[in-house]
Amino acid sequence: MDLNSYDWRKSTRSGENGGTCVEVAVAERADA
């Protein structure tokens, strides 16, 4: 899992619900 990409995406997409959605999406992709 790429914590750098994960953390960067989370910070970049910090929104009402965008952050959460992107968090899961990135985590799934990085772990896949």
CHARMM internal coordinates of N, CA and C (Angstrom, degrees):
IC EDIT
DIST 1 N 1 CA 1.4698
DIST 1 CA 1 C 1.5317
ANGL 1 N 1 CA 1 C 109.92
DIST 1 C 2 N 1.3102
ANGL 1 CA 1 C 2 N 116.38
DIHE 1 N 1 CA 1 C 2 N 128.99
DIST 2 N 2 CA 1.4652
ANGL 1 C 2 N 2 CA 121.13
DIHE 1 CA 1 C 2 N 2 CA -178.44
DIST 2 CA 2 C 1.5250
ANGL 2 N 2 CA 2 C 109.69
DIHE 1 C 2 N 2 CA 2 C -88.20
DIST 2 C 3 N 1.3198
ANGL 2 CA 2 C 3 N 116.04
DIHE 2 N 2 CA 2 C 3 N 99.08
DIST 3 N 3 CA 1.4652
ANGL 2 C 3 N 3 CA 119.92
DIHE 2 CA 2 C 3 N 3 CA -178.06
DIST 3 CA 3 C 1.5185
ANGL 3 N 3 CA 3 C 111.19
DIHE 2 C 3 N 3 CA 3 C -65.20
DIST 3 C 4 N 1.3338
ANGL 3 CA 3 C 4 N 117.07
DIHE 3 N 3 CA 3 C 4 N -31.74
DIST 4 N 4 CA 1.4590
ANGL 3 C 4 N 4 CA 120.05
DIHE 3 CA 3 C 4 N 4 CA -179.46
DIST 4 CA 4 C 1.5282
ANGL 4 N 4 CA 4 C 109.85
DIHE 3 C 4 N 4 CA 4 C -63.65
DIST 4 C 5 N 1.3266
ANGL 4 CA 4 C 5 N 117.13
DIHE 4 N 4 CA 4 C 5 N -49.54
DIST 5 N 5 CA 1.4621
ANGL 4 C 5 N 5 CA 121.17
DIHE 4 CA 4 C 5 N 5 CA 180.00
DIST 5 CA 5 C 1.5238
ANGL 5 N 5 CA 5 C 109.62
DIHE 4 C 5 N 5 CA 5 C -64.07
DIST 5 C 6 N 1.3147
ANGL 5 CA 5 C 6 N 115.50
DIHE 5 N 5 CA 5 C 6 N -43.93
DIST 6 N 6 CA 1.4596
ANGL 5 C 6 N 6 CA 121.59
DIHE 5 CA 5 C 6 N 6 CA -178.55
DIST 6 CA 6 C 1.5236
ANGL 6 N 6 CA 6 C 111.04
DIHE 5 C 6 N 6 CA 6 C -58.93
DIST 6 C 7 N 1.3206
ANGL 6 CA 6 C 7 N 115.83
DIHE 6 N 6 CA 6 C 7 N -50.21
DIST 7 N 7 CA 1.4598
ANGL 6 C 7 N 7 CA 120.41
DIHE 6 CA 6 C 7 N 7 CA -177.94
DIST 7 CA 7 C 1.5209
ANGL 7 N 7 CA 7 C 110.64
DIHE 6 C 7 N 7 CA 7 C -67.55
DIST 7 C 8 N 1.3252
ANGL 7 CA 7 C 8 N 116.54
DIHE 7 N 7 CA 7 C 8 N -39.58
DIST 8 N 8 CA 1.4659
ANGL 7 C 8 N 8 CA 120.58
DIHE 7 CA 7 C 8 N 8 CA -179.22
DIST 8 CA 8 C 1.5249
ANGL 8 N 8 CA 8 C 110.24
DIHE 7 C 8 N 8 CA 8 C -63.92
DIST 8 C 9 N 1.3134
ANGL 8 CA 8 C 9 N 116.89
DIHE 8 N 8 CA 8 C 9 N -46.77
DIST 9 N 9 CA 1.4683
ANGL 8 C 9 N 9 CA 121.27
DIHE 8 CA 8 C 9 N 9 CA 179.89
DIST 9 CA 9 C 1.5212
ANGL 9 N 9 CA 9 C 110.62
DIHE 8 C 9 N 9 CA 9 C -61.51
DIST 9 C 10 N 1.3138
ANGL 9 CA 9 C 10 N 115.40
DIHE 9 N 9 CA 9 C 10 N -43.37
DIST 10 N 10 CA 1.4642
ANGL 9 C 10 N 10 CA 120.25
DIHE 9 CA 9 C 10 N 10 CA -178.97
DIST 10 CA 10 C 1.5250
ANGL 10 N 10 CA 10 C 110.27
DIHE 9 C 10 N 10 CA 10 C -60.01
DIST 10 C 11 N 1.3250
ANGL 10 CA 10 C 11 N 115.77
DIHE 10 N 10 CA 10 C 11 N -43.75
DIST 11 N 11 CA 1.4604
ANGL 10 C 11 N 11 CA 119.91
DIHE 10 CA 10 C 11 N 11 CA -178.32
DIST 11 CA 11 C 1.5240
ANGL 11 N 11 CA 11 C 110.57
DIHE 10 C 11 N 11 CA 11 C -70.07
DIST 11 C 12 N 1.3399
ANGL 11 CA 11 C 12 N 115.87
DIHE 11 N 11 CA 11 C 12 N -40.33
DIST 12 N 12 CA 1.4558
ANGL 11 C 12 N 12 CA 120.54
DIHE 11 CA 11 C 12 N 12 CA -177.81
DIST 12 CA 12 C 1.5263
ANGL 12 N 12 CA 12 C 111.13
DIHE 11 C 12 N 12 CA 12 C -66.46
DIST 12 C 13 N 1.3260
ANGL 12 CA 12 C 13 N 116.40
DIHE 12 N 12 CA 12 C 13 N -41.61
DIST 13 N 13 CA 1.4580
ANGL 12 C 13 N 13 CA 120.55
DIHE 12 CA 12 C 13 N 13 CA -177.08
DIST 13 CA 13 C 1.5275
ANGL 13 N 13 CA 13 C 112.34
DIHE 12 C 13 N 13 CA 13 C -97.26
DIST 13 C 14 N 1.3059
ANGL 13 CA 13 C 14 N 115.92
DIHE 13 N 13 CA 13 C 14 N 29.31
DIST 14 N 14 CA 1.4621
ANGL 13 C 14 N 14 CA 119.95
DIHE 13 CA 13 C 14 N 14 CA -179.73
DIST 14 CA 14 C 1.5308
ANGL 14 N 14 CA 14 C 109.49
DIHE 13 C 14 N 14 CA 14 C -66.16
DIST 14 C 15 N 1.3106
ANGL 14 CA 14 C 15 N 116.14
DIHE 14 N 14 CA 14 C 15 N 100.38
DIST 15 N 15 CA 1.4617
ANGL 14 C 15 N 15 CA 119.47
DIHE 14 CA 14 C 15 N 15 CA -178.28
DIST 15 CA 15 C 1.5181
ANGL 15 N 15 CA 15 C 111.46
DIHE 14 C 15 N 15 CA 15 C -141.36
DIST 15 C 16 N 1.3197
ANGL 15 CA 15 C 16 N 116.82
DIHE 15 N 15 CA 15 C 16 N -170.93
DIST 16 N 16 CA 1.4587
ANGL 15 C 16 N 16 CA 121.22
DIHE 15 CA 15 C 16 N 16 CA -179.36
DIST 16 CA 16 C 1.5273
ANGL 16 N 16 CA 16 C 110.82
DIHE 15 C 16 N 16 CA 16 C -59.19
DIST 16 C 17 N 1.3322
ANGL 16 CA 16 C 17 N 116.62
DIHE 16 N 16 CA 16 C 17 N -44.15
DIST 17 N 17 CA 1.4707
ANGL 16 C 17 N 17 CA 119.40
DIHE 16 CA 16 C 17 N 17 CA 177.64
DIST 17 CA 17 C 1.5273
ANGL 17 N 17 CA 17 C 110.38
DIHE 16 C 17 N 17 CA 17 C -142.32
DIST 17 C 18 N 1.3256
ANGL 17 CA 17 C 18 N 116.72
DIHE 17 N 17 CA 17 C 18 N -6.73
DIST 18 N 18 CA 1.4641
ANGL 17 C 18 N 18 CA 120.57
DIHE 17 CA 17 C 18 N 18 CA 179.51
DIST 18 CA 18 C 1.5174
ANGL 18 N 18 CA 18 C 110.78
DIHE 17 C 18 N 18 CA 18 C -65.22
DIST 18 C 19 N 1.3414
ANGL 18 CA 18 C 19 N 116.73
DIHE 18 N 18 CA 18 C 19 N -43.11
DIST 19 N 19 CA 1.4582
ANGL 18 C 19 N 19 CA 120.67
DIHE 18 CA 18 C 19 N 19 CA -179.62
DIST 19 CA 19 C 1.5196
ANGL 19 N 19 CA 19 C 111.81
DIHE 18 C 19 N 19 CA 19 C -56.53
DIST 19 C 20 N 1.3315
ANGL 19 CA 19 C 20 N 116.35
DIHE 19 N 19 CA 19 C 20 N -46.93
DIST 20 N 20 CA 1.4596
ANGL 19 C 20 N 20 CA 120.30
DIHE 19 CA 19 C 20 N 20 CA -178.10
DIST 20 CA 20 C 1.5239
ANGL 20 N 20 CA 20 C 110.77
DIHE 19 C 20 N 20 CA 20 C -63.99
DIST 20 C 21 N 1.3086
ANGL 20 CA 20 C 21 N 116.98
DIHE 20 N 20 CA 20 C 21 N -45.71
DIST 21 N 21 CA 1.4603
ANGL 20 C 21 N 21 CA 121.44
DIHE 20 CA 20 C 21 N 21 CA -178.91
DIST 21 CA 21 C 1.5255
ANGL 21 N 21 CA 21 C 110.61
DIHE 20 C 21 N 21 CA 21 C -60.97
DIST 21 C 22 N 1.3226
ANGL 21 CA 21 C 22 N 115.67
DIHE 21 N 21 CA 21 C 22 N -46.70
DIST 22 N 22 CA 1.4613
ANGL 21 C 22 N 22 CA 120.33
DIHE 21 CA 21 C 22 N 22 CA -178.84
DIST 22 CA 22 C 1.5242
ANGL 22 N 22 CA 22 C 110.12
DIHE 21 C 22 N 22 CA 22 C -66.13
DIST 22 C 23 N 1.3140
ANGL 22 CA 22 C 23 N 116.64
DIHE 22 N 22 CA 22 C 23 N -37.82
DIST 23 N 23 CA 1.4670
ANGL 22 C 23 N 23 CA 120.98
DIHE 22 CA 22 C 23 N 23 CA 178.43
DIST 23 CA 23 C 1.5248
ANGL 23 N 23 CA 23 C 109.80
DIHE 22 C 23 N 23 CA 23 C -54.26
DIST 23 C 24 N 1.3178
ANGL 23 CA 23 C 24 N 116.13
DIHE 23 N 23 CA 23 C 24 N -52.48
DIST 24 N 24 CA 1.4609
ANGL 23 C 24 N 24 CA 121.68
DIHE 23 CA 23 C 24 N 24 CA -178.24
DIST 24 CA 24 C 1.5259
ANGL 24 N 24 CA 24 C 110.47
DIHE 23 C 24 N 24 CA 24 C -63.71
DIST 24 C 25 N 1.3222
ANGL 24 CA 24 C 25 N 116.74
DIHE 24 N 24 CA 24 C 25 N -45.57
DIST 25 N 25 CA 1.4591
ANGL 24 C 25 N 25 CA 121.09
DIHE 24 CA 24 C 25 N 25 CA -178.34
DIST 25 CA 25 C 1.5213
ANGL 25 N 25 CA 25 C 111.04
DIHE 24 C 25 N 25 CA 25 C -60.22
DIST 25 C 26 N 1.3155
ANGL 25 CA 25 C 26 N 116.50
DIHE 25 N 25 CA 25 C 26 N -46.58
DIST 26 N 26 CA 1.4656
ANGL 25 C 26 N 26 CA 120.90
DIHE 25 CA 25 C 26 N 26 CA -179.40
DIST 26 CA 26 C 1.5241
ANGL 26 N 26 CA 26 C 110.40
DIHE 25 C 26 N 26 CA 26 C -66.24
DIST 26 C 27 N 1.3219
ANGL 26 CA 26 C 27 N 117.03
DIHE 26 N 26 CA 26 C 27 N -41.69
DIST 27 N 27 CA 1.4615
ANGL 26 C 27 N 27 CA 121.30
DIHE 26 CA 26 C 27 N 27 CA -179.71
DIST 27 CA 27 C 1.5275
ANGL 27 N 27 CA 27 C 109.74
DIHE 26 C 27 N 27 CA 27 C -61.98
DIST 27 C 28 N 1.3194
ANGL 27 CA 27 C 28 N 117.24
DIHE 27 N 27 CA 27 C 28 N -43.92
DIST 28 N 28 CA 1.4579
ANGL 27 C 28 N 28 CA 121.93
DIHE 27 CA 27 C 28 N 28 CA 179.78
DIST 28 CA 28 C 1.5214
ANGL 28 N 28 CA 28 C 110.56
DIHE 27 C 28 N 28 CA 28 C -62.45
DIST 28 C 29 N 1.3282
ANGL 28 CA 28 C 29 N 116.42
DIHE 28 N 28 CA 28 C 29 N -46.14
DIST 29 N 29 CA 1.4631
ANGL 28 C 29 N 29 CA 121.07
DIHE 28 CA 28 C 29 N 29 CA -178.51
DIST 29 CA 29 C 1.5248
ANGL 29 N 29 CA 29 C 110.89
DIHE 28 C 29 N 29 CA 29 C -65.09
DIST 29 C 30 N 1.3308
ANGL 29 CA 29 C 30 N 116.65
DIHE 29 N 29 CA 29 C 30 N -45.74
DIST 30 N 30 CA 1.4635
ANGL 29 C 30 N 30 CA 121.16
DIHE 29 CA 29 C 30 N 30 CA -177.64
DIST 30 CA 30 C 1.5301
ANGL 30 N 30 CA 30 C 110.47
DIHE 29 C 30 N 30 CA 30 C -64.76
DIST 30 C 31 N 1.3089
ANGL 30 CA 30 C 31 N 116.61
DIHE 30 N 30 CA 30 C 31 N -36.20
DIST 31 N 31 CA 1.4595
ANGL 30 C 31 N 31 CA 121.03
DIHE 30 CA 30 C 31 N 31 CA -177.78
DIST 31 CA 31 C 1.5280
ANGL 31 N 31 CA 31 C 111.41
DIHE 30 C 31 N 31 CA 31 C -79.68
DIST 31 C 32 N 1.3274
ANGL 31 CA 31 C 32 N 116.96
DIHE 31 N 31 CA 31 C 32 N -27.14
DIST 32 N 32 CA 1.4649
ANGL 31 C 32 N 32 CA 121.66
DIHE 31 CA 31 C 32 N 32 CA -176.95
DIST 32 CA 32 C 1.5190
ANGL 32 N 32 CA 32 C 110.83
DIHE 31 C 32 N 32 CA 32 C -61.64
END
COOR INIT
IC SEED 1 N 1 CA 1 C
IC BUILD
